[in-house]
Amino acid sequence: MNKRLRKFMAVLLMLSLLAPTVACSQIEEMFDLDHGSHSSRKDRDRDDDDEDDDDEDEDEDEEEETETEETSETTDITDPSVDLGLGDITDADGDYDLTGLTYPDHVPTDAELHPAHATGTIGGDEASQLLDQVEHDILQHYIGTSYVDFEILYADPAAQGLSCDEVTWGSIETDDVAEAAFIDDQLDILYSIDPDQLDYQDRAFYDKVVYDLELSAYEIQYSAFAYYAPVFDPLIGPQCDLLFILDVLEFETVEDAENYILLLEDLDRYYDEICDFEEDRAARGFACTDSVYEDIAASFDGLASQEDDCFLYDSFAERLNNIAGLTDDQRTQLIADHDAAMHDYVFPEFRECSERMGALIGSGGVQQGVCAYPGGDAYYQVRFIAFANSSKTIDETLVELDSMLTGMMASVTAIASSGDTSWYNDYLNPACSMGDDVESNLDYLYDAIAPDFPDLPDHEYFTRDVPESLEENFSPAAYLGYHLDTYDHNMIITNRSGVDDTFGITCAHEGYPGHMFQSVYTRSVCEHPYLYICDSTGYAEGWATYVENYCYKYFVENESAMALLQADNELNVLIFARLDIGINYEGWDLTDCSDYLTELLGQSISDEGLQHMYQIVTNQPGYGVKYGIGFLNTGLTIQSVRDQFPDATDEEIFTAYLDALPLTFEMIEARMVESLG
C-alpha cells in the first residue's frame, strides 16, 4: 500500500507541474468591468439571508498569469581582469556582452541590503504628514506613467491626488540614475522620522516601505539584472492578459472612449520597445532557448488569429452604452475609429511581434539557472527575499523547507502503511465542491468559514467565465480586485474546462477565505493603500494557499483522506519551490532535479516530465518561491503564534494575522504576539 500510494502521489504531482502551475492571478492586477454577457454579480452582506444573496445579476471581467526558461555550465565571474564594480563593463564576460552593464561581485549581506542609519527625530503630526506625502509620491511615481494602471487602481484617482498626463502603456525603459535618486530622496525623508513615535498604522507603513525601498536601492545599482528574465514570457508576459486588460477599461465620457483608442494605437510603440529589448537581450548572450521563442511567437499567433472575431469589438460597442448623451453620429464614428485601430495597429503588431520573436530562434540560448549569469547569485538572493517576504536567507529557508518536506512524506507514509483503508475512496474521489458554479461554492464557504474567520464589511463580487477560445492557457480560476477605493469591485473568473470535483477548494483559494477575503478585509482595516497595492506575492499567495488547505475540513470528514488531499496540494507548491532554489541557487540540472524527486517520493521521475517546470523557473527565477515559500512562511508564522497562545481560537489567530497588515512575516509575527498578548 505504501509503495502504491507513493507512486500515485508522484503521478499526481507531475501532472500538476505540467498543468498551469498557479490557479490564480496576482492581486496587484486590478481590472474594472461594467459589461459582458457571461457574468453574474452578487452583493455580500454578512447580515443578508440566502434569498437576498441570489437576487442580482450584472456584469464584469478578468486576468491571470504563469511563467518560463533553461541548463549548462556556469560562467566564472571571479576573473580578476573583469571589473565587477559599479562602473560600466567594457568587455564580454564569458559568453555575455556586458558592455554598459553593471553587476555585483558577491551576494549581499543583510547589512548591505538594509544599511544602518541614524534614528530620526520627527514624530507626531509632522511625521504622519511626511508619511502621507511619501506614499502619495511613490504611487504617483509608479502609477502616473501608465494610463492603464491609473484607470484601474482607483474608481476616483483624482480624489487620491493622482494624475496621468499621457495616454500610453508606459515604458519598460527606466532612467536608473533618476530612479536611484528618487528612491534615495524618499529614504532620506523616512530616515528623518522616529518610528517609535508612530501609531500602529503609520508604523506598519514605515517599516514596510523602508524595507522595500532599501531592496530597490540595491537592485537599481545593477543594470545587468534587467536582462536575466524575458519580458515577453509565453505564460506571464504582457501579451498574455492584454485583451482582458483592454476589456475591463470602462467608459463614462466620450474622452474615455477616445483615450482607449489612443491606447490601442500606442500598443505599436510599446511592443516594439519590448521587441527591441528582447533582441538586445539575445544579442548580449542572455537568449532564451528555441522552444521558449517558439512559445512566445505562438502566443502572438494566437492573438493575431482573433482579428476577425475578437470579443473586443462587441465589448467596445457595449461599453459605449454607459456614456450619457452619446449621439448616434458619435457612436458610429467611435466604432469606426476603434475598428480601424484594431486592424491598423493592434493585430499588425501581433504579427510583427511573432515574426521578430520567431527570428530569435537559433540565438543559442541554453537552459540554466540564473546563478550561471554574472552576479546571478546576488540577483537570485534579492528576488528570493522579496518573493519569500522574509529576511531569512536561502540557506535558513532550505533547512525549514527540507524539514517540512521530509515530515510530510513521513506522514503520508504512516497513513498509507497503517492498514486503515477507510480514507481510500474519499481520497481518490474527493467531493470537495458544491456544484460546478462559483456562486454555490462561495455561498457555502461564506457561511462555513464564519466561526473561524473575522467578519467582512459589506461588499460585492462578480463572476465571469473565460471565453472558450482562451481556456487552454487560462488557469482554473482567478481573483481580480480593482478600484480599491471601494469594496464592490471584486471579480472571480472561472475556466469552465478546469472545473472538477475539487472546485470548492479552488473557490476557497480565490474567494472565501482566500484572495478576495484577504483583499477586502485588508482594505477595511488598513489606512495606507501602499501596503495592499504593493504587497508581496509571497504574502498574498501564502495566505491563499494556507487557507485553501485549511478549507478541506469543510468538505472532507475522514481525517486521513483530508490529510492526504492537503499533502497533495502542499507538496506541489513546496517541491516546486525546492526545485526553483535547487536550479537557480545551487545550479541543479534536470538530472539533479530528477534524483531529488526520486529520493523524496520513492518513485523515478523522467527528465521529460520535469522539462516544463524547469523551463518555468529558469525563465522566471523565483517563480516557485512566491508560492511555495510564501505558503511555508505563512504556516510557520501562524504555527509559531499558536504555540505561544495555545488557548487562542482560530478566529483570534486569523484576525490577528490579517490585522497585522501585509508586512514581512517577521513583522507580522511580532504584531500578532503584541495583539494576542
N, C-alpha and C positions, 0 to 999 in steps of 0.2 A: 504493500500500500504506500509506504514511504517513497519508494522509487517511482511508482506510478504517478503520485501526486507531484513530485518534483518535476517530472517530465511534462506533466500537463501544465504546471505553472510556468515552466520555461517557454513552452509554446505560446502561452497567453502573453507572456512578457514580450517576446519578439514580435508577435503580431501587433501588439500595441505600439512598439517602437517603429514599426513600418507604416503605421497609420499616422495621420496628423498628430503631432506629439502633444499639443496643448488644446484643450477643448474650450478655450475662451480667448477673448481679445483683451488688450491692455486697457486698464481703467482710464489711462490718460487719453485714449482715443474717444472723443466725445462728439456725438453727432446729433443733429436735430432733424426732425421729420414731421410733416403735417399732412401726409398724403400716402397713397399706395392702396393696393387692392387686396392684399393678403395679410392683414394685420388686425389685431384687436387691442382694445385699451381697457385698463382696469384701474379704478380708484381703490386705494387701500387705506382704510381707517381701522385702527385696532378695535374701535368700538362698533364697527359695522357688522351686521349679521350676514350670513352667507347669501341670502336672497339679494341684498343690496349689492353685494360684490359682483353679481352676474348681470347687472342691468345695462352696462355701457359698452359701446363699440365705436372705435375710431381708427386712426392710422398713424404709422411712423416707420423708421428704417435702421441702419446697421454697420457691421465690420468685423475683422478678426486678424489673426496672424500666426506665423510659424517661422523656420529658418534652415542654413546650408554651407560646406566645402571639403579638404583632403590631406598624404604622408610621405616623408623622405628623410634625408639626413639634415641635421641642424647645421647652421652656419656659425662659424667661430666668431664671436663678437668681442673676444679678448685680445685681438691682434693689436699690439701697441702702435702700429703705424696708422691705425684708424682713429680719427678724432671722435670721441664719444661725448663731448660736451654739448653745450647749447649752441655753439657756432654751427654754420652750415657744413654739411658733409659734401666734399667736392669729389670724392672718389667712390666707386661702387664697392660695397662690402659683400664679397662673395658674388652671388648671382643677383644682387639687388642694387639698383641705381638709386642712391640716397642723396643725389645732388639737391641741395637746397633744403634737405630734411634734417631733423634732429631727433635723437632718441637717447634714452638713459643708458648708463653702463652698469647699473646694478638695480636690484629690486629695492624699492623704497622701504624704509623703516616707518613705523607709526609716527615717530617724531618728525620725519621728513614730510609725511602727508599732513600731519596736524601739528605744525610747529608751535612751540611755546610762545606766549605773548603776555605782556603785562595786562593785569586785570584793569578794566575800565573803571571810571568813577561816576558815570552818568546813570541816574536812576529816576524813578517816579514817572511823571507825565512826559518829561522830556525824552526819556528812554523809550517809552511806548510810542511816541510820535516818530522817533527815529526809526523804530522797527517797522511802523506802518509805511514810512517812506521807502525803506529798503525793499519791503515786499512789493510795493507798487512798482518801483523801478525795475525789479527783476522780472515781474510779469510783463510789464510794458516792453522791456528789452527783448524778451524771447517770444512774445506773442504778437507784438505790434508789427512785426515784419512779415507776417503771413496772414493774408485775408481770411483764409480758411480757419486757422486757429482762432482768430479774432471773433469770427462769426459763431463758432461752435462752442467756445468756452462759456460764454455768458449769454443769457437772454437779453440783457441790457448792459453791454460792456461799457457804455458811456457813463453809466451810474457808478461804475467801479473806477472811473477816471482813466480808462484805457482808450487808445485811439489807434487807427490804422490808416496811413496816408495813401497807400498804393494797393491796387487790386492785383496781387501777384501771389504765386506759390511760395515766395521767399527764395532763398538761395542755399545751396549746400556749401558754398564757399564762405569762409569766415576770415576776418582780419584778426589773426592771432594776437598781434600786438595790442590792438584796440580791445579785444576780448579780455586779455590779461589785465589791462588797465581797468576795465570795468569791474572785474572780479576783485582786484586789489582795492579799488575805491570802496566797494561795498564792505569788504572785510575791515578796512580802516574804520569805517563808521561803527561796525559791530564791535570791534575791539575796544571802542571808547566807552562801551556800556558795561556796567557792573551787572552780570547776570544774576547775582544773588539778591538783587533788589527787584527783580521782575516777578510778576504774578504768574500763576500756573500756565495760562495760555501763552503769554509772551515768552516765558522761559522755554516752552516747548518749541516755539518757532525759532528762537535764538539758537538753541542747541542744534537743531537740525539744519538750519540754513548755514550756520558756520561750518558744520561738518561737511555739508555738500559743497560749499564754495571752496573749502580747502582742498577737497579732492579735485575739483575743477581747476584750481590754480596749479596743481601738479600736472594734470593731463595737458593743459594748454601749452605747456613748455615744449612739448614733443610733437612736432608736426608729422612725424612718420606714423604715429598711431592711427591717423585717419585712413591709412592705406591697408590696414590689417583686416578689413572686412569689406565686402562689396556693398554698394548701396542698392543696386537692382537685384537684391536677393530674390530667388524664384518663389520663395514662400512668404517672406515678410517685407519685401521691397515695396516702395510706394505705388508701384503698378498693381499690386495685389488687391488693394482696397480702394483704388481710385474711383471706380464707378459708384461705390457706396458713399464715399465722401461727397461726391457731386450730388448724389440723390438726396442727401439729407439737408442741404442748404435750402432754407425756406425763403420765400419772397413776401414782403409786406408792401413794397413800393415798386414802381417801375425801375427805379435806380437799382434795387436789389437784383432784378432780373437782368438788367444791363451789365451789372458787375459780374454776375455769373457767366455771362457770355464772354466778357473780358478775361475771366479766369480760364475758360476753355482755350482762348487764343494764346494765353500765356503759357499753356502747357508745352507748346513747341519750344520755347526758350528754356523752360525749366528742365525738361527731359533731355534736351540737347546738352545742357550743362552737366547732367549726371552721366550721359554717354561720354562726354569729354573726360570726365574723371575716371570712368571705368577703363577707358583706353589708355590714359596716363598710368593708371594703376597696373595694368597688364604690361605696359612697356617698361616699367620700373622693376619688373620681376615678381610682382605680387599677384600674378594672374590666378584666376580660378581654374579648375580643371575643365576639360572639354565638356564633360557631362553637365556641369553647372551652367556653362554658357548655352548649352543646348536647351536646358530647362528655362533659362531666362528668355531666350528667343521664343520658346514655345509659349511662355506666359503672355508675351506680346502678340503672338499669332492668335491666341485665344481671344484677346481683346479686339484685335482687328477683325476677326470673323463676325463680330456682332454689329458691324456697321449698318446693315440693312434693318435689323430688328431690335436694336438696343432698347432696353426699357427706359432709358433716359429721355427718349423722345416723348413718350406719353407722360413721364414723370414731370418734365418741364411744363408741358401744357396744363397738367393738373395743378401744379403749384401757382400758375398764373391766376387760378380761381381765387386765391387768397388776397389778391391786390384789389383793394376797394376802388371803385370808379374807373377801372380799366376799360377803355373803349374797344370796340371791335377792331378798329384800324390798328390800335396799339398792339392788341393781341396778335393779329395777323403778322405784323411786322416783327414782333419779338420771336414768334415761332419760326419765321423765315430766317432771321438772323441766327437763331440757335441751330437750325438745321445746317446753315452754311458753315458755322464754326465747327460743328461736329465733322462735316465732310471735308472741310478745307484745312483744319488744324488737328483735331483730336485723332481721327483714325489714320491719316497720313503719318502722324508722329508715331503711332503704334507700329506701323510698318517700318518706319525708319529705324526705330529702336531695335526691332527684331533683326534687321539687316546688320546694324552696327554691332550688336551683341553676338550675332552669329559669326561675324567676321573675326571675332576674337578666339574662335575655336582654333586650336593649334598654337596658342600662345605659350605652351609649355608649362602650364600650371601643374603643381603637384599637390597631392592631398597630404597635409601635415598639420600638426598642432601649431598654435601661434608662438609657442616657445622657440620655434626654429627661426623666427624673424629677429632681426636686430632689436634688442630691447623688448622682445616679445614676452619675456618672463615678467618684466615690470608692468607691461601693459595688462597682462592677464591678472596680475595681483590686484591692480586697481579696479579692473572690471569685476573681479571676484568680490572685493569688499563692497562695491556699490550694489551688485546684484544680490549678494547674500544679506545685505542690510545689517552688517555686523562688523565690528572692528577685529574680530578673531582672524588670525592668519589662516592660510590654506592648510598648513600642517596641523594646526589645532583643530580645524574643522574636520580634516580627514580622520583624526582619531575618533571623533564623535560619530562621523558617518559610518566608518567601518564597524564600529561597535554596534551601531543601530542595525546595520545590515546583517551582521552575524547573529545578533539576538533575534531578529525577525525570522531568519531561516531556521534557527533552533526552535522557535515557537511553532513554525509551520510543521517542522519535522515531528515535534511532540504530538501535535494534533493528529497528523497522518498515521503515526505509529501507535496511537493509543488503543486501537481496537474498537473504538466507538465510531460507527459509521452513520450516526443519526444526522450528521451535518451534510452528508454527501449530496442529497437531492437539492437542498436549499443552496448549496454552493454552486453546483453545476447548472441549476435552473433558477437563478435568483428572481424573485418577484419584487424588484425594487423600483416600482413605478405605479402610479395611479392612473394609468392610461397613457395614450400617446400624444396628449396635448399639454402644453406648458401650463395653462391655467389650472387644470385639475391637480397637477403636481404641486404648483405653488400654493394653491388654496389649502391643500393637505399639509404642506410643510409649514405654512404660516401659522396654522393652529397647533401643529405638533411641537414646534420649537418654542412656543410661548412660555412654558415653565422654565426653560433652560437659558433663554437669552433675554436681553433687555428689550423694552418696547421701542418701536419705531414711531417717528412722527407720521402724521397723515401724508400719504404720497400716492403717486400713480405710476403704473408701469404699462408698457406697450409690448405687444408681441408681433413678430413678423416672420414669415417663412423665407428661407433663402431661395432665390429663383432657381429652378431646376437646372438651368444651364451652368450654374456656378456651384452646384452641390459637391462636385468631385473634389474641389480644392478648399472647401469650407469645413471647419470643424463641426462637431455635433451641435454646438450651441455657443452663443457668445452674449456677454452683457455689455451694454454701452450706456454710460452715464454722460449726459451733456447738459448744457445750460445749467451749470452747477450752482447758480444763484437761486434755483428753485428745487423742490423735491419731486417734481412731476415729470421730469424728462429722463425716464429710465426705460431702456429697451432690452428685451430678451429676443435674440434671433435664434431660430431653430432650423437646423438642416434636417429635413424630413427623412433623408436617406440614412441618417445616423441614429434615428430613434430605435432603441432596443429595450430589453427588459430591465436595464439599469438606468433608464431615462430619468427617474426620480432623483438619482444621485447627481446626474448632470445638472438638473434643475436646482439642486441644493448648492452646487458649486457656483452657478451663475446667479441664482436668485436669493432664496432664503435658506440658510443664513449666510450665504457666500458673498459674492461680489456686490450685488445690489444692496443687500442688507448692510454690509460694511460701509459702502459708499454713502447711502442715505443717513445711516446713524452718525458717521463721522462728520458729515456736513452739519448735522444738527447740534453737535457738541464742540465743534472746532471753530475758533474765531479767526484763524489765519488760513485763507484759501491755498496759500503756497503748500501747506502740509498735505492736502489731499489732491492738489493738481500735480505736484512733483513728488508724490510718494514713490518709494522703491517698489519695483516689480516683485522683489523678494517678500516685501511686506504684504502686498495685495494677494499674490498667488499663494503665499504661505498660509494666510488665513483661509482662503477659499478651499485649498486642498485639505487643510486640517479639519474644517467643519464639514466638508464633503464626507470625509471618512467617519466623522462623529455621527453623521445622519444615517448611517446604516442601521442604527438602533431603532429608527422609526419605521424600518421596513422588514428587518430580519429578526426573528425571535430566537433561533438557535444560535447560541453564543459561539460555538466553534465555526459554524458557517460564516457568521459575521466577522470573526477574526480572520478567516482565510480571505474573504472578499476585501477586507481592509488591507490585508497584506498584499494582494494583487495590486491594488491602487498605489500603495505606498512604495512597493518595490519598483514599480515603473518609474516614478519620479526620482527616487533615491539612486537607483542604478544609473539612470540617465545622467544625473549629476556626478556620480562617481566616475563614469567614463569621460565626461566632459573634463574633469580635473585630470584624469589619467592622460588624456590625449593632449591637452593644452598646457598642462603644468609639468607632467612627468614624461612627456614625449612618447606615449604609447602609440603603437601602430595597430592595425586590425588584429594581428595575431595576439598581441598583448591583451587587447580587449576580450578576444575570444577565450584566452586562457583564464582571465579573471572571472568571466561569467561561468566557465566550466567548473572552476573551483567553488564558486559561490553557490551555484544552482545544482551542481552534481549532474549536469547534462551538457553535452557538447553542443556548441553554437557555431554555425558556419560563418566564415568571413563574409559571405554573400549576404547573410541575414543581417549583418551589422552595418553594411555599407551605407544605407540611407541615414542611419543615426550618426555614423561617423561624419558623413558629409554635412549634416546639420551643424554639429558643434565645431567643425573646422572652418566652416563658412562664417559662423557667428559664435566666436569663443565666449563661453559663459552662459550660453543659452540654457543648458541644463541646470546650471547653478541657480538661475532665477526661481525655478520651480522646486527642484529637489532640496536645495539648501534653504530656500525660503520656508519650505514646509518643515524641514528639520529644526530650524531655529525657532519657528513658531511653537512647535511641540515642546522643545526643550525649555523655552521660556515659560510656557503655561505650566509644565510639569514642575519646574523649579518653584514656582509660586504656590502650586498645590501642596508641595512638600512642606513649605513654610507655613501654610494656612490650611491644614488638613480638614478643618471644620467648615471651610468656605464652600458654598454651593456652586454648581456650575454657572448659574446665573450671575453670582457675585464675581466669579473668576472672569467670565467673558465680559462682563460690564467693566471691570477694572482694566482688562486688556484694551478694549476699544476706547475707553475714556482716557487712556494713556496717550492716545493720538498716534498718527503714523510716524513714529520716530525709529531710531535703530533699536534692535532687540534689547541691547543693554540698557538703553534709556527707558524702554517700555517696562522692563522688569523692575527697575528702580522705582518707577512711578506706581506700578501695581503694588509693590510692597508698601510704599507710603500710603496708598489709598486703603488697602485692606488692613493695615496696621493701625 
